Amino acid sequence: MKKREYGTVSLPMPLIELVKEKIKGTGMHSVSAYVTFVLRQIFSSPEIEEKNVLDKKTEEEIKDRLKKLGYI
């Protein structure tokens, strides 16, 4: 079995605190797990899989989600 490789992403502390509050009482065990889940949701949306190219609306929706998460 191939070992997974991981990298590091820096997030602003206020965003980390918001995520910690959001995941309290859920099955998410860490901020990292939550961010991984959200990014997988974004990249596995049917629009992306079907077209394999983002239209402007989908691109703007993803940018908006990433802004709300503090990435851009």
Number of C-alpha atoms within 10 A of each C-alpha: 3 4 5 5 5 6 4 6 8 7 11 10 9 10 15 18 11 12 17 15 11 13 15 11 8 7 9 15 12 14 18 14 12 17 16 12 12 15 13 11 11 17 12 12 11 11 14 15 11 10 9 9 11 14 11 9 9 15 13 12 12 16 14 14 16 15 11 11 17 13 14 9
